[in-house]
Amino acid sequence: VYKRQVVGGDDSVPIPMLQALAGTGQKYTILQIDAHIDWRTSHMDEDMGLSSTMRRASEMAHIQRIVQVGARGIGSAHVQDYEDAVSWGAHFVPAQDLHREGVQAALDLIPKGDDIIICLDVDALDPSIIPGVIGRAPGGLSYYQTVDLIKGAAARGRIAAVDVVEFMPEVDVDGLGALVVSRLILCAMGILARQ
């Protein structure tokens, strides 16, 4: 049984984790919780890092579905990046839609029984909750919406792996983001342990 959690780092960290899961012989659905869609071919001449995580995932044969939740505001994606994602078959639930329709709108896009990888970029949460991120944007997810996405994914299928990235302690405010990120990690670990 594969249960993995990767904590820390930037958008380059999930890529080798996703690559390693090819060795399981399973097919996976990614639930990406992020303020950005991360479909750039490269960013600043780097194709295995910032802003290209989901593009790299889409190139892996063991990734069969990508559900992307929480995008909002001005990000690093170009129009062609979004069009490529839609053409590949990625499903989007922007933050505004999630606030209006609830987390079930995203969870319904995950087929029951799937093996799931959760890619959590903490800038998906509102900066009033986690201010220690690179690209703060208003209108982000709440703590409980994020927890409900993780719990809901576990109810839809089996969470095989979780990564938590993009927290920047040096720009955190009064330890608020560190507290929230640590609780999200504990929550994810508990859900994985109980599956």
C-alpha positions as CSV (number, residue, x, y, z in Angstrom):
1,V,0.0,0.0,0.0
2,Y,1.5,3.3,-1.1
3,K,0.9,6.3,1.3
4,R,3.3,9.1,0.9
5,Q,3.4,12.7,2.1
6,V,6.0,15.2,0.9
7,V,6.3,18.4,2.9
8,G,8.1,21.6,1.9
9,G,9.8,23.2,-1.1
10,D,8.6,24.9,-4.2
11,D,6.8,23.7,-7.3
12,S,9.8,21.5,-8.3
13,V,9.2,19.2,-5.4
14,P,6.0,17.5,-6.6
15,I,7.5,16.6,-10.0
16,P,9.9,13.8,-8.8
17,M,7.2,12.6,-6.4
18,L,4.8,12.2,-9.3
19,Q,7.5,10.6,-11.4
20,A,8.2,8.1,-8.6
21,L,4.6,7.0,-8.5
22,A,4.9,5.6,-12.0
23,G,6.6,2.6,-10.3
24,T,3.4,1.6,-8.6
25,G,1.8,0.5,-11.8
26,Q,-1.4,2.4,-10.8
27,K,-3.2,5.2,-12.7
28,Y,-3.9,8.4,-10.7
29,T,-6.1,11.4,-10.5
30,I,-4.5,14.5,-9.3
31,L,-6.4,16.9,-7.1
32,Q,-4.4,20.1,-7.3
33,I,-5.4,22.8,-4.8
34,D,-3.6,25.9,-5.9
35,A,-4.1,29.6,-6.7
36,H,-2.4,28.9,-10.1
37,I,-2.8,26.3,-12.8
38,D,0.9,25.6,-13.3
39,W,0.7,24.6,-17.0
40,R,3.7,26.7,-18.2
41,T,6.1,24.8,-20.5
42,S,8.9,26.6,-18.7
43,H,9.4,29.6,-16.5
44,M,12.7,31.6,-16.6
45,D,14.2,28.8,-18.7
46,E,13.3,26.1,-16.0
47,D,10.9,23.4,-17.1
48,M,10.9,21.3,-13.9
49,G,9.9,23.9,-11.4
50,L,7.8,26.9,-10.7
51,S,4.5,27.2,-12.7
52,S,5.0,23.9,-14.7
53,T,4.0,21.2,-12.2
54,M,0.7,20.2,-13.9
55,R,2.2,20.5,-17.4
56,R,4.8,17.9,-16.4
57,A,2.2,15.7,-14.7
58,S,0.1,15.8,-17.9
59,E,3.1,14.2,-19.7
60,M,3.2,11.2,-17.4
61,A,1.4,8.1,-18.6
62,H,0.2,7.1,-15.1
63,I,-1.7,10.4,-14.7
64,Q,-5.2,9.9,-16.1
65,R,-7.1,13.0,-14.7
66,I,-6.3,16.4,-13.2
67,V,-8.8,18.3,-11.2
68,Q,-7.6,21.8,-10.4
69,V,-9.2,23.8,-7.6
70,G,-8.7,27.4,-6.3
71,A,-7.3,29.3,-9.3
72,R,-7.9,33.0,-9.1
73,G,-6.4,36.4,-10.0
74,I,-3.5,37.1,-12.2
75,G,-1.1,34.1,-12.3
76,S,1.8,33.0,-14.4
77,A,-0.3,31.2,-17.0
78,H,-0.6,32.4,-20.6
79,V,-3.8,31.9,-22.7
80,Q,-2.1,29.0,-24.5
81,D,-1.3,27.3,-21.2
82,Y,-4.9,27.3,-20.2
83,E,-6.0,26.1,-23.7
84,D,-3.5,23.3,-23.5
85,A,-4.8,22.3,-20.1
86,V,-8.4,22.2,-21.4
87,S,-7.3,20.3,-24.5
88,W,-5.6,17.7,-22.4
89,G,-8.8,17.3,-20.3
90,A,-8.0,19.1,-17.1
91,H,-11.0,20.1,-15.0
92,F,-11.1,23.5,-13.4
93,V,-13.0,24.8,-10.3
94,P,-11.8,28.4,-9.8
95,A,-11.9,29.7,-6.2
96,Q,-15.0,31.9,-7.0
97,D,-16.9,28.9,-8.2
98,L,-15.9,26.9,-5.1
99,H,-17.1,29.7,-2.8
100,R,-20.4,29.8,-4.7
101,E,-21.0,26.0,-5.3
102,G,-19.1,24.4,-2.4
103,V,-16.4,21.8,-2.4
104,Q,-18.7,19.1,-3.8
105,A,-18.4,20.8,-7.2
106,A,-14.7,19.8,-7.2
107,L,-15.2,16.4,-5.6
108,D,-17.8,15.3,-8.1
109,L,-15.1,15.5,-10.8
110,I,-13.2,12.7,-9.1
111,P,-14.5,9.3,-10.1
112,K,-15.4,7.0,-7.2
113,G,-12.7,4.5,-6.5
114,D,-9.8,6.4,-8.1
115,D,-6.3,6.5,-6.6
116,I,-5.7,10.2,-5.8
117,I,-2.6,12.4,-5.5
118,I,-3.2,15.7,-3.7
119,C,-0.9,18.5,-4.7
120,L,-1.5,21.3,-2.2
121,D,0.1,24.6,-2.9
122,V,-0.7,26.7,0.2
123,D,-1.2,29.9,-1.8
124,A,-4.6,28.3,-2.6
125,L,-5.7,29.5,0.8
126,D,-6.6,33.1,1.4
127,P,-3.6,35.2,2.4
128,S,-5.5,36.3,5.5
129,I,-5.0,32.7,6.6
130,I,-1.6,31.9,5.1
131,P,0.2,35.2,4.3
132,G,3.6,33.5,3.8
133,V,3.4,32.8,0.0
134,I,5.0,34.2,-3.2
135,G,1.8,35.4,-4.9
136,R,-0.8,36.6,-2.5
137,A,-4.2,36.9,-4.1
138,P,-7.6,37.7,-2.4
139,G,-10.5,35.3,-2.5
140,G,-8.6,32.2,-1.6
141,L,-10.0,29.0,0.1
142,S,-10.7,28.8,3.8
143,Y,-9.1,26.3,6.2
144,Y,-12.2,24.2,6.4
145,Q,-12.8,24.2,2.6
146,T,-9.3,22.8,2.2
147,V,-9.8,20.2,4.9
148,D,-13.2,19.2,3.3
149,L,-11.4,18.8,0.0
150,I,-8.9,16.4,1.5
151,K,-11.6,14.5,3.5
152,G,-13.9,14.4,0.5
153,A,-11.1,13.0,-1.8
154,A,-10.5,10.2,0.7
155,A,-14.2,9.5,0.6
156,R,-14.3,9.4,-3.2
157,G,-11.2,7.1,-3.5
158,R,-7.9,6.3,-2.0
159,I,-5.3,9.0,-1.4
160,A,-2.0,7.6,-2.4
161,A,0.2,10.7,-1.9
162,V,0.1,14.3,-0.7
163,D,2.5,17.1,-1.2
164,V,2.4,20.4,0.6
165,V,4.5,23.2,-0.9
166,E,5.1,26.9,-1.4
167,F,5.1,28.1,2.3
168,M,7.6,30.9,2.8
169,P,8.4,31.4,6.5
170,E,10.4,34.5,5.8
171,V,7.3,36.4,4.6
172,D,4.8,34.9,7.1
173,V,3.0,37.2,9.5
174,D,3.2,36.5,13.2
175,G,3.5,32.7,12.6
176,L,-0.1,32.6,11.3
177,G,0.7,30.7,8.1
178,A,3.0,28.3,9.9
179,L,0.2,27.4,12.3
180,V,-2.3,26.8,9.5
181,V,0.1,24.8,7.3
182,S,1.1,22.6,10.2
183,R,-2.5,21.8,11.0
184,L,-3.2,21.0,7.3
185,I,-0.3,18.6,7.3
186,L,-1.5,16.9,10.5
187,C,-5.0,16.7,9.1
188,A,-3.7,15.1,5.9
189,M,-1.6,12.6,7.9
190,G,-4.5,11.6,10.0
191,I,-6.7,11.0,6.9
192,L,-4.0,8.9,5.3
193,A,-3.5,6.9,8.4
194,R,-7.3,6.1,8.7
195,Q,-7.8,5.0,5.1
